[in-house]
Amino acid sequence: MNRRGFTLIEVAVVITLVAILATLVIPSVFAAKRSQDAQAVRQDVFGFFTAARVEAIGSGRIVVVRFDNSGSQLVAESFDPVTEQQVELNVYEVPDFVAAESFLLGDELVSSVEWEVRFYPDGSCDAAEFEMLDGSLVVLVTLDPATGRVTVGEELEEEEVDDSWPAGELEIRA
């Protein structure tokens, strides 16, 4: 018998195998993309604060970094003594998938509108930190007041608490 083409069973087997492979590969591709995006944000934030510090040292002026009123942009600005106005030096658009929260100035918890860090011409800055959230990932951004250097912490996954009781286990109460 001379047979051409594939049977319905052969096609179904191939489609099933492709579907199984896709369910294994697609989540890892999304995880890799998310990791790349998070790394890019950490590098951008590090570069933004480093540039503000370098500008303060180079210009001999205080550079202020703050969030805009919407909390979606970091703004670096300096006071121009000639025009007697604040001059915008740099703006970093915080990506939509990232939320900035928990703003500290020194030891005081403040809102994003109140959060404002000054970089001084000697390289130092105000003590400050904030958290960037991306889904379940938390990245801590810390500014060292003595050196003015920024540390953008590694990704830390928020702990998920499992309150469920597995079937068959005895409930133990204190």
PyMOL commands that place a pseudoatom at each C-alpha (Angstrom):
pseudoatom trace, name=CA, resn=MET, resi=1, chain=A, elem=C, hetatm=0, pos=[0.000, 0.000, 0.000]
pseudoatom trace, name=CA, resn=ASN, resi=2, chain=A, elem=C, hetatm=0, pos=[1.391, 3.394, -1.032]
pseudoatom trace, name=CA, resn=ARG, resi=3, chain=A, elem=C, hetatm=0, pos=[0.546, 5.923, 1.654]
pseudoatom trace, name=CA, resn=ARG, resi=4, chain=A, elem=C, hetatm=0, pos=[1.031, 9.707, 1.421]
pseudoatom trace, name=CA, resn=GLY, resi=5, chain=A, elem=C, hetatm=0, pos=[0.539, 12.212, 4.237]
pseudoatom trace, name=CA, resn=PHE, resi=6, chain=A, elem=C, hetatm=0, pos=[-0.074, 11.758, 7.944]
pseudoatom trace, name=CA, resn=THR, resi=7, chain=A, elem=C, hetatm=0, pos=[-2.863, 10.069, 9.809]
pseudoatom trace, name=CA, resn=LEU, resi=8, chain=A, elem=C, hetatm=0, pos=[-5.055, 11.963, 12.242]
pseudoatom trace, name=CA, resn=ILE, resi=9, chain=A, elem=C, hetatm=0, pos=[-3.419, 10.150, 15.176]
pseudoatom trace, name=CA, resn=GLU, resi=10, chain=A, elem=C, hetatm=0, pos=[0.089, 11.174, 14.072]
pseudoatom trace, name=CA, resn=VAL, resi=11, chain=A, elem=C, hetatm=0, pos=[-0.963, 14.809, 13.751]
pseudoatom trace, name=CA, resn=ALA, resi=12, chain=A, elem=C, hetatm=0, pos=[-2.648, 14.702, 17.174]
pseudoatom trace, name=CA, resn=VAL, resi=13, chain=A, elem=C, hetatm=0, pos=[0.502, 13.218, 18.782]
pseudoatom trace, name=CA, resn=VAL, resi=14, chain=A, elem=C, hetatm=0, pos=[2.706, 15.941, 17.261]
pseudoatom trace, name=CA, resn=ILE, resi=15, chain=A, elem=C, hetatm=0, pos=[0.323, 18.714, 18.378]
pseudoatom trace, name=CA, resn=THR, resi=16, chain=A, elem=C, hetatm=0, pos=[0.239, 17.259, 21.904]
pseudoatom trace, name=CA, resn=LEU, resi=17, chain=A, elem=C, hetatm=0, pos=[4.053, 17.140, 22.070]
pseudoatom trace, name=CA, resn=VAL, resi=18, chain=A, elem=C, hetatm=0, pos=[4.337, 20.732, 20.844]
pseudoatom trace, name=CA, resn=ALA, resi=19, chain=A, elem=C, hetatm=0, pos=[1.777, 21.858, 23.445]
pseudoatom trace, name=CA, resn=ILE, resi=20, chain=A, elem=C, hetatm=0, pos=[3.663, 20.088, 26.244]
pseudoatom trace, name=CA, resn=LEU, resi=21, chain=A, elem=C, hetatm=0, pos=[6.964, 21.658, 25.168]
pseudoatom trace, name=CA, resn=ALA, resi=22, chain=A, elem=C, hetatm=0, pos=[5.334, 25.091, 24.963]
pseudoatom trace, name=CA, resn=THR, resi=23, chain=A, elem=C, hetatm=0, pos=[3.993, 24.810, 28.520]
pseudoatom trace, name=CA, resn=LEU, resi=24, chain=A, elem=C, hetatm=0, pos=[7.515, 24.007, 29.708]
pseudoatom trace, name=CA, resn=VAL, resi=25, chain=A, elem=C, hetatm=0, pos=[9.365, 26.682, 27.720]
pseudoatom trace, name=CA, resn=ILE, resi=26, chain=A, elem=C, hetatm=0, pos=[7.048, 29.722, 27.795]
pseudoatom trace, name=CA, resn=PRO, resi=27, chain=A, elem=C, hetatm=0, pos=[7.187, 30.324, 31.596]
pseudoatom trace, name=CA, resn=SER, resi=28, chain=A, elem=C, hetatm=0, pos=[10.987, 30.283, 31.556]
pseudoatom trace, name=CA, resn=VAL, resi=29, chain=A, elem=C, hetatm=0, pos=[11.052, 32.776, 28.667]
pseudoatom trace, name=CA, resn=PHE, resi=30, chain=A, elem=C, hetatm=0, pos=[8.777, 35.147, 30.610]
pseudoatom trace, name=CA, resn=ALA, resi=31, chain=A, elem=C, hetatm=0, pos=[10.894, 34.706, 33.742]
pseudoatom trace, name=CA, resn=ALA, resi=32, chain=A, elem=C, hetatm=0, pos=[14.054, 35.524, 31.795]
pseudoatom trace, name=CA, resn=LYS, resi=33, chain=A, elem=C, hetatm=0, pos=[12.425, 38.641, 30.314]
pseudoatom trace, name=CA, resn=ARG, resi=34, chain=A, elem=C, hetatm=0, pos=[11.237, 39.762, 33.750]
pseudoatom trace, name=CA, resn=SER, resi=35, chain=A, elem=C, hetatm=0, pos=[14.714, 39.250, 35.171]
pseudoatom trace, name=CA, resn=GLN, resi=36, chain=A, elem=C, hetatm=0, pos=[16.246, 41.290, 32.325]
pseudoatom trace, name=CA, resn=ASP, resi=37, chain=A, elem=C, hetatm=0, pos=[13.742, 44.096, 32.852]
pseudoatom trace, name=CA, resn=ALA, resi=38, chain=A, elem=C, hetatm=0, pos=[14.414, 44.154, 36.611]
pseudoatom trace, name=CA, resn=GLN, resi=39, chain=A, elem=C, hetatm=0, pos=[18.184, 44.237, 35.999]
pseudoatom trace, name=CA, resn=ALA, resi=40, chain=A, elem=C, hetatm=0, pos=[17.766, 47.112, 33.526]
pseudoatom trace, name=CA, resn=VAL, resi=41, chain=A, elem=C, hetatm=0, pos=[15.743, 49.121, 36.079]
pseudoatom trace, name=CA, resn=ARG, resi=42, chain=A, elem=C, hetatm=0, pos=[18.370, 48.527, 38.776]
pseudoatom trace, name=CA, resn=GLN, resi=43, chain=A, elem=C, hetatm=0, pos=[21.134, 49.692, 36.422]
pseudoatom trace, name=CA, resn=ASP, resi=44, chain=A, elem=C, hetatm=0, pos=[19.141, 52.752, 35.309]
pseudoatom trace, name=CA, resn=VAL, resi=45, chain=A, elem=C, hetatm=0, pos=[18.384, 53.809, 38.898]
pseudoatom trace, name=CA, resn=PHE, resi=46, chain=A, elem=C, hetatm=0, pos=[22.014, 53.264, 39.924]
pseudoatom trace, name=CA, resn=GLY, resi=47, chain=A, elem=C, hetatm=0, pos=[23.184, 55.353, 36.946]
pseudoatom trace, name=CA, resn=PHE, resi=48, chain=A, elem=C, hetatm=0, pos=[20.663, 58.104, 37.657]
pseudoatom trace, name=CA, resn=PHE, resi=49, chain=A, elem=C, hetatm=0, pos=[21.761, 58.602, 41.269]
pseudoatom trace, name=CA, resn=THR, resi=50, chain=A, elem=C, hetatm=0, pos=[25.441, 58.261, 40.376]
pseudoatom trace, name=CA, resn=ALA, resi=51, chain=A, elem=C, hetatm=0, pos=[25.046, 60.960, 37.706]
pseudoatom trace, name=CA, resn=ALA, resi=52, chain=A, elem=C, hetatm=0, pos=[23.392, 63.274, 40.251]
pseudoatom trace, name=CA, resn=ARG, resi=53, chain=A, elem=C, hetatm=0, pos=[26.298, 62.772, 42.666]
pseudoatom trace, name=CA, resn=VAL, resi=54, chain=A, elem=C, hetatm=0, pos=[28.878, 63.368, 39.919]
pseudoatom trace, name=CA, resn=GLU, resi=55, chain=A, elem=C, hetatm=0, pos=[27.030, 66.540, 38.831]
pseudoatom trace, name=CA, resn=ALA, resi=56, chain=A, elem=C, hetatm=0, pos=[27.076, 67.876, 42.405]
pseudoatom trace, name=CA, resn=ILE, resi=57, chain=A, elem=C, hetatm=0, pos=[30.804, 67.243, 42.723]
pseudoatom trace, name=CA, resn=GLY, resi=58, chain=A, elem=C, hetatm=0, pos=[31.615, 68.597, 39.255]
pseudoatom trace, name=CA, resn=SER, resi=59, chain=A, elem=C, hetatm=0, pos=[29.465, 71.722, 39.403]
pseudoatom trace, name=CA, resn=GLY, resi=60, chain=A, elem=C, hetatm=0, pos=[30.120, 72.545, 43.053]
pseudoatom trace, name=CA, resn=ARG, resi=61, chain=A, elem=C, hetatm=0, pos=[26.335, 72.908, 43.572]
pseudoatom trace, name=CA, resn=ILE, resi=62, chain=A, elem=C, hetatm=0, pos=[23.776, 70.948, 45.521]
pseudoatom trace, name=CA, resn=VAL, resi=63, chain=A, elem=C, hetatm=0, pos=[21.788, 68.567, 43.324]
pseudoatom trace, name=CA, resn=VAL, resi=64, chain=A, elem=C, hetatm=0, pos=[18.325, 67.581, 44.526]
pseudoatom trace, name=CA, resn=VAL, resi=65, chain=A, elem=C, hetatm=0, pos=[16.745, 64.271, 43.504]
pseudoatom trace, name=CA, resn=ARG, resi=66, chain=A, elem=C, hetatm=0, pos=[13.032, 63.796, 44.088]
pseudoatom trace, name=CA, resn=PHE, resi=67, chain=A, elem=C, hetatm=0, pos=[9.988, 62.025, 42.735]
pseudoatom trace, name=CA, resn=ASP, resi=68, chain=A, elem=C, hetatm=0, pos=[7.514, 64.120, 40.774]
pseudoatom trace, name=CA, resn=ASN, resi=69, chain=A, elem=C, hetatm=0, pos=[3.969, 64.527, 42.134]
pseudoatom trace, name=CA, resn=SER, resi=70, chain=A, elem=C, hetatm=0, pos=[2.720, 61.421, 40.336]
pseudoatom trace, name=CA, resn=GLY, resi=71, chain=A, elem=C, hetatm=0, pos=[5.608, 59.255, 41.591]
pseudoatom trace, name=CA, resn=SER, resi=72, chain=A, elem=C, hetatm=0, pos=[6.284, 58.071, 38.052]
pseudoatom trace, name=CA, resn=GLN, resi=73, chain=A, elem=C, hetatm=0, pos=[9.472, 60.082, 37.472]
pseudoatom trace, name=CA, resn=LEU, resi=74, chain=A, elem=C, hetatm=0, pos=[12.699, 60.707, 39.317]
pseudoatom trace, name=CA, resn=VAL, resi=75, chain=A, elem=C, hetatm=0, pos=[13.876, 64.272, 38.767]
pseudoatom trace, name=CA, resn=ALA, resi=76, chain=A, elem=C, hetatm=0, pos=[17.365, 65.662, 39.382]
pseudoatom trace, name=CA, resn=GLU, resi=77, chain=A, elem=C, hetatm=0, pos=[17.643, 69.431, 39.603]
pseudoatom trace, name=CA, resn=SER, resi=78, chain=A, elem=C, hetatm=0, pos=[20.040, 72.104, 40.754]
pseudoatom trace, name=CA, resn=PHE, resi=79, chain=A, elem=C, hetatm=0, pos=[19.703, 75.746, 41.763]
pseudoatom trace, name=CA, resn=ASP, resi=80, chain=A, elem=C, hetatm=0, pos=[21.147, 78.134, 39.177]
pseudoatom trace, name=CA, resn=PRO, resi=81, chain=A, elem=C, hetatm=0, pos=[22.472, 81.236, 40.996]
pseudoatom trace, name=CA, resn=VAL, resi=82, chain=A, elem=C, hetatm=0, pos=[22.393, 83.326, 37.799]
pseudoatom trace, name=CA, resn=THR, resi=83, chain=A, elem=C, hetatm=0, pos=[18.680, 82.839, 37.073]
pseudoatom trace, name=CA, resn=GLU, resi=84, chain=A, elem=C, hetatm=0, pos=[17.850, 82.087, 40.717]
pseudoatom trace, name=CA, resn=GLN, resi=85, chain=A, elem=C, hetatm=0, pos=[15.690, 79.145, 39.637]
pseudoatom trace, name=CA, resn=GLN, resi=86, chain=A, elem=C, hetatm=0, pos=[15.757, 75.374, 39.854]
pseudoatom trace, name=CA, resn=VAL, resi=87, chain=A, elem=C, hetatm=0, pos=[17.175, 73.841, 36.673]
pseudoatom trace, name=CA, resn=GLU, resi=88, chain=A, elem=C, hetatm=0, pos=[16.108, 70.349, 35.681]
pseudoatom trace, name=CA, resn=LEU, resi=89, chain=A, elem=C, hetatm=0, pos=[19.219, 68.272, 34.994]
pseudoatom trace, name=CA, resn=ASN, resi=90, chain=A, elem=C, hetatm=0, pos=[17.886, 64.788, 34.368]
pseudoatom trace, name=CA, resn=VAL, resi=91, chain=A, elem=C, hetatm=0, pos=[14.612, 62.834, 34.441]
pseudoatom trace, name=CA, resn=TYR, resi=92, chain=A, elem=C, hetatm=0, pos=[14.165, 59.086, 34.797]
pseudoatom trace, name=CA, resn=GLU, resi=93, chain=A, elem=C, hetatm=0, pos=[10.782, 57.687, 33.809]
pseudoatom trace, name=CA, resn=VAL, resi=94, chain=A, elem=C, hetatm=0, pos=[9.968, 54.847, 36.222]
pseudoatom trace, name=CA, resn=PRO, resi=95, chain=A, elem=C, hetatm=0, pos=[8.629, 51.923, 34.141]
pseudoatom trace, name=CA, resn=ASP, resi=96, chain=A, elem=C, hetatm=0, pos=[4.933, 51.095, 34.491]
pseudoatom trace, name=CA, resn=PHE, resi=97, chain=A, elem=C, hetatm=0, pos=[5.673, 47.641, 35.890]
pseudoatom trace, name=CA, resn=VAL, resi=98, chain=A, elem=C, hetatm=0, pos=[7.616, 49.134, 38.821]
pseudoatom trace, name=CA, resn=ALA, resi=99, chain=A, elem=C, hetatm=0, pos=[6.132, 50.898, 41.841]
pseudoatom trace, name=CA, resn=ALA, resi=100, chain=A, elem=C, hetatm=0, pos=[8.211, 52.925, 44.284]
pseudoatom trace, name=CA, resn=GLU, resi=101, chain=A, elem=C, hetatm=0, pos=[7.165, 52.645, 47.941]
pseudoatom trace, name=CA, resn=SER, resi=102, chain=A, elem=C, hetatm=0, pos=[8.358, 52.942, 51.556]
pseudoatom trace, name=CA, resn=PHE, resi=103, chain=A, elem=C, hetatm=0, pos=[10.301, 56.188, 51.351]
pseudoatom trace, name=CA, resn=LEU, resi=104, chain=A, elem=C, hetatm=0, pos=[12.723, 56.910, 54.190]
pseudoatom trace, name=CA, resn=LEU, resi=105, chain=A, elem=C, hetatm=0, pos=[14.599, 60.133, 54.844]
pseudoatom trace, name=CA, resn=GLY, resi=106, chain=A, elem=C, hetatm=0, pos=[17.012, 59.402, 57.639]
pseudoatom trace, name=CA, resn=ASP, resi=107, chain=A, elem=C, hetatm=0, pos=[14.854, 57.336, 59.981]
pseudoatom trace, name=CA, resn=GLU, resi=108, chain=A, elem=C, hetatm=0, pos=[11.570, 59.021, 59.069]
pseudoatom trace, name=CA, resn=LEU, resi=109, chain=A, elem=C, hetatm=0, pos=[8.978, 57.403, 56.805]
pseudoatom trace, name=CA, resn=VAL, resi=110, chain=A, elem=C, hetatm=0, pos=[7.678, 60.011, 54.318]
pseudoatom trace, name=CA, resn=SER, resi=111, chain=A, elem=C, hetatm=0, pos=[5.485, 60.128, 51.210]
pseudoatom trace, name=CA, resn=SER, resi=112, chain=A, elem=C, hetatm=0, pos=[6.892, 60.130, 47.688]
pseudoatom trace, name=CA, resn=VAL, resi=113, chain=A, elem=C, hetatm=0, pos=[6.116, 63.854, 47.383]
pseudoatom trace, name=CA, resn=GLU, resi=114, chain=A, elem=C, hetatm=0, pos=[8.083, 64.643, 50.565]
pseudoatom trace, name=CA, resn=TRP, resi=115, chain=A, elem=C, hetatm=0, pos=[11.015, 62.376, 49.626]
pseudoatom trace, name=CA, resn=GLU, resi=116, chain=A, elem=C, hetatm=0, pos=[13.889, 64.573, 48.474]
pseudoatom trace, name=CA, resn=VAL, resi=117, chain=A, elem=C, hetatm=0, pos=[17.599, 63.809, 48.603]
pseudoatom trace, name=CA, resn=ARG, resi=118, chain=A, elem=C, hetatm=0, pos=[20.375, 66.359, 48.320]
pseudoatom trace, name=CA, resn=PHE, resi=119, chain=A, elem=C, hetatm=0, pos=[23.783, 65.518, 46.893]
pseudoatom trace, name=CA, resn=TYR, resi=120, chain=A, elem=C, hetatm=0, pos=[26.459, 67.903, 48.124]
pseudoatom trace, name=CA, resn=PRO, resi=121, chain=A, elem=C, hetatm=0, pos=[29.611, 69.144, 46.331]
pseudoatom trace, name=CA, resn=ASP, resi=122, chain=A, elem=C, hetatm=0, pos=[31.814, 67.131, 48.736]
pseudoatom trace, name=CA, resn=GLY, resi=123, chain=A, elem=C, hetatm=0, pos=[30.204, 63.896, 47.433]
pseudoatom trace, name=CA, resn=SER, resi=124, chain=A, elem=C, hetatm=0, pos=[27.996, 63.238, 50.456]
pseudoatom trace, name=CA, resn=CYS, resi=125, chain=A, elem=C, hetatm=0, pos=[24.197, 63.160, 50.480]
pseudoatom trace, name=CA, resn=ASP, resi=126, chain=A, elem=C, hetatm=0, pos=[21.197, 62.917, 52.772]
pseudoatom trace, name=CA, resn=ALA, resi=127, chain=A, elem=C, hetatm=0, pos=[20.531, 59.487, 54.271]
pseudoatom trace, name=CA, resn=ALA, resi=128, chain=A, elem=C, hetatm=0, pos=[17.641, 58.010, 52.311]
pseudoatom trace, name=CA, resn=GLU, resi=129, chain=A, elem=C, hetatm=0, pos=[16.159, 54.848, 50.879]
pseudoatom trace, name=CA, resn=PHE, resi=130, chain=A, elem=C, hetatm=0, pos=[13.093, 53.544, 49.100]
pseudoatom trace, name=CA, resn=GLU, resi=131, chain=A, elem=C, hetatm=0, pos=[11.764, 50.274, 47.759]
pseudoatom trace, name=CA, resn=MET, resi=132, chain=A, elem=C, hetatm=0, pos=[10.906, 49.444, 44.177]
pseudoatom trace, name=CA, resn=LEU, resi=133, chain=A, elem=C, hetatm=0, pos=[8.261, 46.769, 43.704]
pseudoatom trace, name=CA, resn=ASP, resi=134, chain=A, elem=C, hetatm=0, pos=[7.770, 44.627, 40.621]
pseudoatom trace, name=CA, resn=GLY, resi=135, chain=A, elem=C, hetatm=0, pos=[5.033, 42.129, 41.355]
pseudoatom trace, name=CA, resn=SER, resi=136, chain=A, elem=C, hetatm=0, pos=[6.480, 39.973, 44.121]
pseudoatom trace, name=CA, resn=LEU, resi=137, chain=A, elem=C, hetatm=0, pos=[10.036, 41.332, 43.743]
pseudoatom trace, name=CA, resn=VAL, resi=138, chain=A, elem=C, hetatm=0, pos=[11.317, 44.023, 46.101]
pseudoatom trace, name=CA, resn=VAL, resi=139, chain=A, elem=C, hetatm=0, pos=[14.473, 46.020, 45.339]
pseudoatom trace, name=CA, resn=LEU, resi=140, chain=A, elem=C, hetatm=0, pos=[15.870, 48.296, 48.060]
pseudoatom trace, name=CA, resn=VAL, resi=141, chain=A, elem=C, hetatm=0, pos=[17.618, 51.512, 46.948]
pseudoatom trace, name=CA, resn=THR, resi=142, chain=A, elem=C, hetatm=0, pos=[19.871, 52.937, 49.686]
pseudoatom trace, name=CA, resn=LEU, resi=143, chain=A, elem=C, hetatm=0, pos=[21.932, 56.146, 49.694]
pseudoatom trace, name=CA, resn=ASP, resi=144, chain=A, elem=C, hetatm=0, pos=[24.970, 56.272, 51.983]
pseudoatom trace, name=CA, resn=PRO, resi=145, chain=A, elem=C, hetatm=0, pos=[25.144, 59.753, 53.553]
pseudoatom trace, name=CA, resn=ALA, resi=146, chain=A, elem=C, hetatm=0, pos=[28.898, 59.665, 54.180]
pseudoatom trace, name=CA, resn=THR, resi=147, chain=A, elem=C, hetatm=0, pos=[29.956, 58.768, 50.636]
pseudoatom trace, name=CA, resn=GLY, resi=148, chain=A, elem=C, hetatm=0, pos=[26.859, 59.676, 48.611]
pseudoatom trace, name=CA, resn=ARG, resi=149, chain=A, elem=C, hetatm=0, pos=[26.994, 56.291, 46.936]
pseudoatom trace, name=CA, resn=VAL, resi=150, chain=A, elem=C, hetatm=0, pos=[23.892, 54.430, 45.947]
pseudoatom trace, name=CA, resn=THR, resi=151, chain=A, elem=C, hetatm=0, pos=[23.275, 50.747, 46.545]
pseudoatom trace, name=CA, resn=VAL, resi=152, chain=A, elem=C, hetatm=0, pos=[20.557, 49.061, 44.556]
pseudoatom trace, name=CA, resn=GLY, resi=153, chain=A, elem=C, hetatm=0, pos=[19.856, 45.819, 46.390]
pseudoatom trace, name=CA, resn=GLU, resi=154, chain=A, elem=C, hetatm=0, pos=[19.369, 42.468, 44.768]
pseudoatom trace, name=CA, resn=GLU, resi=155, chain=A, elem=C, hetatm=0, pos=[15.946, 41.109, 44.027]
pseudoatom trace, name=CA, resn=LEU, resi=156, chain=A, elem=C, hetatm=0, pos=[14.233, 39.768, 47.106]
pseudoatom trace, name=CA, resn=GLU, resi=157, chain=A, elem=C, hetatm=0, pos=[11.027, 37.859, 46.727]
pseudoatom trace, name=CA, resn=GLU, resi=158, chain=A, elem=C, hetatm=0, pos=[8.372, 38.701, 49.263]
pseudoatom trace, name=CA, resn=GLU, resi=159, chain=A, elem=C, hetatm=0, pos=[7.579, 35.676, 51.357]
pseudoatom trace, name=CA, resn=GLU, resi=160, chain=A, elem=C, hetatm=0, pos=[4.227, 34.147, 50.622]
pseudoatom trace, name=CA, resn=VAL, resi=161, chain=A, elem=C, hetatm=0, pos=[2.525, 32.704, 53.665]
pseudoatom trace, name=CA, resn=ASP, resi=162, chain=A, elem=C, hetatm=0, pos=[0.711, 29.431, 53.087]
pseudoatom trace, name=CA, resn=ASP, resi=163, chain=A, elem=C, hetatm=0, pos=[-2.113, 29.266, 55.600]
pseudoatom trace, name=CA, resn=SER, resi=164, chain=A, elem=C, hetatm=0, pos=[-3.632, 26.117, 54.162]
pseudoatom trace, name=CA, resn=TRP, resi=165, chain=A, elem=C, hetatm=0, pos=[-3.540, 22.799, 55.971]
pseudoatom trace, name=CA, resn=PRO, resi=166, chain=A, elem=C, hetatm=0, pos=[-2.465, 19.853, 53.829]
pseudoatom trace, name=CA, resn=ALA, resi=167, chain=A, elem=C, hetatm=0, pos=[-5.052, 17.080, 53.810]
pseudoatom trace, name=CA, resn=GLY, resi=168, chain=A, elem=C, hetatm=0, pos=[-4.399, 14.328, 56.286]
pseudoatom trace, name=CA, resn=GLU, resi=169, chain=A, elem=C, hetatm=0, pos=[-2.260, 16.317, 58.731]
pseudoatom trace, name=CA, resn=LEU, resi=170, chain=A, elem=C, hetatm=0, pos=[-3.341, 16.824, 62.297]
pseudoatom trace, name=CA, resn=GLU, resi=171, chain=A, elem=C, hetatm=0, pos=[-4.000, 20.360, 63.406]
pseudoatom trace, name=CA, resn=ILE, resi=172, chain=A, elem=C, hetatm=0, pos=[-1.679, 21.340, 66.221]
pseudoatom trace, name=CA, resn=ARG, resi=173, chain=A, elem=C, hetatm=0, pos=[-2.635, 24.262, 68.405]
pseudoatom trace, name=CA, resn=ALA, resi=174, chain=A, elem=C, hetatm=0, pos=[-0.775, 25.776, 71.289]
for i in range(1, 174): cmd.bond("trace and resi %d" % i, "trace and resi %d" % (i + 1))
show_as sticks, trace
zoom trace
